[in-house]
Amino acid sequence: MYSSPTKTPTELSPRPQQTAEPARERSQQLPGGHAAESASGHEGERAGSERLPSSLPAGGVGLRAVRMRLSRGGGARPKQGQDGGREAGSPDGGRRPTRSGMEHLERCAWFLRGMLVRAAVRRYLPWALVASMVAGSVLKEFSPLPESYLSNKRNVLNVYFVKMAWAWTFCLLLPFIALTNYLLTGKAGLVLRRLSTLLVGTAIWYVCTALFSTVEHYTGRCYQSPALDGVRQEPQSKQQCQREGGFWHGFDISGHSFLLAYCALVVVEELAVLREVKTERGHSLHAAVTALGVALGLLTLIWVCMFLCTAVYFHDFSQKAFGTLFGLLGWYGTYGFWYLKPFSPGLPPQSASLSLKRDSYKK
């Protein structure tokens, strides 16, 4: 009806007024209900036309142009955030990558917590380590496994993790114990007291490794080659023997078996506090506690894996047996005996009573 190209918008504008009068007259002839509906419809159209910009021409062409513009997306759009969705400051908009990474971290923490933060794990892990040491030694003696990457002393796990096992354990347990114990108790003095467990662990590590070196020194001799075919009389120490190209052979207690067993047992004991620590996602320390828990859980799996590799590929049975025994004694002498006493660093704070802990260790 508006197809004529010669007519201007000013010529077309009176037409809605001409068609509105007959329509109003017809609506008055209808029953009361229909007339009210028609009148309300015209009122809505007039209200809509009043909301249109005043700069647009009145009439059918202006209204049709506005409708076409709105249908094509020409209207105002809501403010968007950087993610193309909601605003960046909204509760669930603009931070989706961070939330997604946090969800993956929480899933990993949930999985590791189910594996390591159980009383049964703390109770049976020492026996599992002893059994794996015996089984690996028997396998090494009677049916040696073929050489692999893990049998090479220069593999990444051995060079960068096992050689510095206590340093890794110390550096991760320090903030973990501080945060979790403070969240549960709120007492700085108790936190410092619990952190002294790391000093005790450092002393155990130093004394045991020094003892192993002393035993090897007094039981060893310097040979011409690893085949032990000739004895050198001049060198008086292992370091001097090796500097002169000799091979020192003595009773070498497995430091790997000792340290890996001790570190794994200590970490599992400290992870037990996660049963009591409950932090919401919005809490300022939630991400830190979750990340430290995941790191310590993965570190424990590395320690157990490398303990098995030591049992299968390295040392004699007696050397691994003594090393594992010292690791178990270091753990049980502290967490199983001394830390149950009043004058000690104490166990990780838990809801269980002290008598229940004592009974679990006795079992």
VEXFI-27970 format. One record per residue: x, y, z of N, C-alpha, C in turn. Coordinates in steps of 0.1 Angstrom, whole numbers, plus 5000, padded with zeros to 4 digits. Layout:
<pts>
XYZXYZXYZ;...
</pts>
This chain:
<pts>
500849885000500050005000500850135000;502250115004503150225003504150214993;503850154982504850124971505050244962;504350344963504550464953505750534957;506750544947508050604950507950754950;506850824946506750964945506251034957;505750954966505151014978506251024989;506151134996507151165007506551125020;507351115030506851075044505851175049;505851305045504851395050503551375044;503551325031502251285025501651165030;502451075035501950945040501550955055;501951055062501651055076500251075080;499351135072497951145076497151015075;497650915068496950795066496550715078;497450695088497050625100495950695107;495850835106494750905113493450875105;493450855092492250825084491750685087;492650595089492150455091491850435105;492250515114492050495128490550525132;489950625126488550655129487550545125;487550495113486650375110486850265120;488150235123488350125132487850145146;487850275150487350315163485850305163;485250345152483750335151483350185150;484050095143483649955143483749895157;484849935165484949875178483849915187;483250035185482150075193480849995191;480749945179479549855175479649715181;480849675185481049535190480549535205;480349405210479949395224480949465233;480549485246481449555255482849505257;482949375258484249315260485149335249;484649315236485549335225485949475223;485049565226485349705225486449745234;486449695246487449725256488849675251;488849545246490049495241490649575230;489749625220490249695209490849835214;490049895223490550025228491850005235;492049895243493349875250494449845240;494149785229495149765219495649885213;494649985210495050115204495850195214;495450185227496250255237497650205238;497850065236499250015236500050065224;499350075212500050125201500450265203;499550345208499850485211501050505221;500950415231502050425241503350385235;503350275226504550235220505150345211;504150415203504650525194505250635202;504750655215505250765223506650735227;506950605229508350575233509350575222;508950595210509850605199510650735199;511850735193512550855193511850965186;511851095191511151205185511651245172;512951205169513551245156513051165144;512351055147511850975136510551035131;510351015118509051065112507950985117;506751055119505550985124504950915112;504050815115503450745105503950605102;503450545092503750405090505150375086;505750475078507150445073508050455085;507950555094508750565106508650445115;507450395118507250285126507750155120;507550145107508150025100509650025100;510250135099511750145099512250115112;511650155123512050125137511949975139;510849915135510649775137511749695129;512049735117513049665109514449685116;514749795121515949815128516149735140;515049725148515149645160515249495157;514549455146514649305142516049275137;516749365132518049345126519149365137;518749385149519749405160520249545162;519449645157519949785158519649845171;518949775180518649835193519749835202;519549885214520649885224520849745229;522049715231522549585236523049595250;522849485258523349495271524849495271;525349545282526849555283527449415285;528449385278529049255279530449265285;530749145291532149135297533149085287;534249055291535349015282535148875277;534248795283533948665278532848665268;532348785264531248785254529948755260;529748735272528548695279528048805288;528048775301527648865311528848965314;528449065323529549155327530649085334;531849145333532949095340532849095355;532049195360531949205374530749125380;530049055372528948975377529448855384;528648795392529048675400529548565391;528948535380529348425372529748465358;530148585356530548625343531948685343;532748665332534048725331535148645338;534748535346535848465353535648315350;535148285339534848145336536148065335;537248115329538548035328539047995342;539048095351539448075365538647965372;537347985370536447885377536647745371;536847735358537047605352538347545357;539447625359540647565364540447525379;539647605386539447565400538647445401;537747425392536947295393537747175390;538747185380539647075378540547045390;540947155396541847135408541047075420;539747105421538947045432538646905429;538446865416538246725413539446645416;540646695413541846625416542046615431;541746715438541846715453540846615458;539646605453538646505458539146365455;539746345444540346205440541446165450;542446255452543546225460543146215475;542146295479541646285493541046145495;540346095485539745965487540745855488;541945875482543045775482543845785495;544145905500545245925510544745975523;543546035524543046095536542145995543;542445875545541645775552542445715563;541745685574542445625585543045485581;542345415572542945285568544245305560;544345405553545645435545546745455555;546545535565547645555575547945425583;546945345585547145225593547845115585;547545105572548144995564549245035555;549545165553550645205544551945145548;552345155561553645095565553744945562;552744865564552744725560552844715545;552144795537552244795523553644825518;554344915524555744945520556644825523;556444765535557344645538557044535528;555844515525555444405516556044425502;555944555497556444585484557944575484;558644615495560044605495560544455494;559844365502560144225501559844165488;558744195482558344145469559344195458;559644325458560644375449561944315450;562444295462563744225464563744085459;562644015461562643875456562543875441;561843965435561743975421563144015415;563844105421565144145416566144025417;566043945428566943835430566743715421;565443685418565243555411564643575397;564043695394563543715381563743865378;564943915375565144055373564344105361;563844225363563144295352564144355342;563644365330564544425320564844575323;565944625318566244765320565244855314;564944965321563945065317564445205321;563645295317564045435320564145455335;563245395343563345415358564445345364;565045245357566245175363567545255361;567445365353568545455351568645555362;569745565369569845655380569745805376;569945835363569845965359568446005354;567445925357566045965352565646095360;564646155354564246285359563746275374;562946175377562346165390563446145401;564446065397565446035407566346165409;566746235398567646345399567046465406;565746495402565146625406564146605418;563846485421562846465432563446375443;563846255440564346165450565546215457;566446275449567746325455567446445465;566346505463565946615472564546595478;564346465482563046425487562646505499;563546525509563146595521562946745519;563746795509563546945506562146965500;561746875491560346895485559346875496;559446775504558446755515558446865525;559546915529559647035538558947155532;559347195520558847315514557347315512;556747195509555247195507554547175520;555147105530554447085543554447215551;555447305549555547425557554347515556;553947555544552747635542551447555545;551447425542550247345544549947335558;550847305567550647295581550247425587;550947535582550547665588549147705585;548747685572547347735568546247645575;546447515573545347425578545247425593;546347425600546247435615545747565620;546047675613545547805617544047815614;543547755603542147755600541347675610;541947575615541147485625541247545639;542347595643542547635657542547795659;543047865649543148005651544148055661;545047965665546047995675547447995669;548148105669549448115663550448025670;550348025684551247945692551147795688;549947745687549747605683550347575669;550147675660550747655646552247645647;552847735655554347725656554747595662;553947545672554347415678554247305668;553247305659553047205650554147215639;554547335636555647345626556947295630;557047275643558347215648558447075644;557447005639557546875634558446865622;558546975615559446975603560946985608;561147055619562547055625562846915630;561946845636562146705641562446615629;561646635618561946555606563246575600;563646705600565046745595566146675603;565946675616566946615625567046465622;565846395620565846255617566546225604;566246305594566946285581568446305582;568846405589570346435590571046325598;570446285609571146175617571146045610;570046005604570045875597571045875585;571045975577571945975565573445975570;573646055580575046055586575445915591;574445845598574745715603575045615591;574245625581574445535569575845555563;576245685562577645705556578745655565;578445665579579445615588579545465587;578445395586578445245585579145205572;578845275561579545235549581045265549;581445365556582845395557583545285565;583045245576583745145585583645005580;582744985571582544845566583144825552;583644935546584044935532585544925530;585844885517587244885513587244935498;588444985494588645035481589144925472;588444915461588844805451589244875438;589844795429590344835416589144865407;588044785408586944795398585644745405;584544765399583244715405583244565407;584144495399584144345401584844305413;585344395421586044365434587144275432;587944295422589044195419590344235425;590544355429591844395436591544505446;592344495457592144585469593244695469;592844815470593844925472593944955487;595244965491595444985505595645135509;595945215499596245355503595045435507;593945445500592745525503592245495517;591945595525591345575538589845615539;589345665528587845705529587245685515;585945685514585245665502585545775492;585545905497585846015488587246005482;588245975490589645955485589745845475;589045735478589045615469588445655455;587345725455586745765442587545865435;588245955442589046055435590245985428;590745875433591845805427591445705417;590145695414589645605404589345465409;589245455422588845325428587345305429;586945195435585545165437585445125452;584645205459584445175474583245085475;583444975483582344885485582244855500;581044885505580744865519579344825521;578844825534577444795536576744925534;576144945523575445065519573945055522;573545105534572145105537571445195527;570245155522569545225512568945355518;569545465514569045595518567745625511;567545575499566245595491565145525499;565345395503564345325510563945395523;564945445530564645515542563845645540;564445725531563845865529562445865523;562345775512561045775506559945715515;560245615522559245565532558945665542;559945725548559645825558558845945553;559245995542558446115536557046075533;556845965527555445925524554545915536;555145855547554345835559554045965566;555046055566554846185572553746265565;553846265551552846345544551446295546;551346155546549946105548549446135562;550346145572549846185585549346325585;550046415578549646555578548446585569;548246505559547146515551545846485558;545846415569544646375576543846495580;544546605582543846725586542746775576;542846735564541846775554540446725556;540346625565539046575568538246685577;538946765583538346865592538347005586;539247035576539347165570538247175559;537247275562536247295552536247445548;536547475536536647615531535747625519;534947725519534147755507534947805496;534347795483535147845472535447985472;534648065478534848215479535848245490;536248155498537248185509538548215503;539248315510540548365504541648255504;541548155513542548055514542147925507;540947925501540547795496541447745485;541847835476542647795464544047745469;544547815479545947775484545847645491;544847615500544847485507544547375497;543747395487543447295477544647265469;545347365464546547345456547647275464;547847315476548847245484548447095487;547247075489546746935491547046845479;546746905467546946825455548446805453;549246905455550746895454551246785463;550846785476551346685485550846545482;549646535477549146405472549946345461;550146435451550946385439552446355444;552946435453554246405458554346265465;553346235472553246105479553245995469;552446005458552445905448553845885442;554545995440555945985434556845905444;556745945457557545875467557245725467;556045685467555645545467556145475454;555945535443556445485430557945465430;558645555434560145545434560645445445;559845435456560245325465560045195459;559045165451558945045444560045025434;560445125427561545115417562845085425;563045145436564245105444564244965448;563044915452562944775456563244675445;562844715433562944625421564344635415;564944745414566144765406567444785414;567444835426568644875433568844805447;570044795451570444755465570144605467;570844555477570544415482569344415492;568844305494567744295503568044345517;569144315522569444355536569644505537;570244565526570344715526569044785525;568144735517566744795516565944765529;566144645535565444615547565844715559;567144745560567544835570567144975567;567145015555566645155551565245165554;564445075550562945075553562645075568;563444995575563244985590563545125596;564545195592564845325598563745425595;563245415582562145505579560945475587;560545355589559445325598559645365612;560845345617561145385631561045535633;561545605623561445755624560045805624;559145735616557745775616557045735629;557145605632556445555644556945615657;558245645658558745705670558245845673;557845915662557246045664555746045664;555146015653553646015652552945905659;553645795662553045685669553345685684;554345765688554645755702554845895708;555845965704556246095710555146205708;554546215696553546315694552246295701;552146175707550946155715551046215729;552246255733552546305746552246455747;552046505759551746655760552946735756;554146705760555246795756555846745743;555246775732555646735719555046825709;555446825696554746905686553346865684;552946745688551546705686551146655673;550046585672549446535660548646645653;548346635640547446725633546146735640;545546855642544346865649543146795642;542446705649541346635643540246625654;539146585649537946575658538046445667;538846345662538946225670539746245683;539446175693540146195706541546125705;542346165715543646115716543745965718;542745915726542745765728542445685716;541545745707541245675695542445665686;543245775686544445775678545445675683;545545665696546445565702546045425699;544745405699544245265696544545235682;544345335673544545305658546045265656;546945325663548345295661548745155667;548045125678548344995684547844885674;546744905667546244805658547244785646;
</pts>
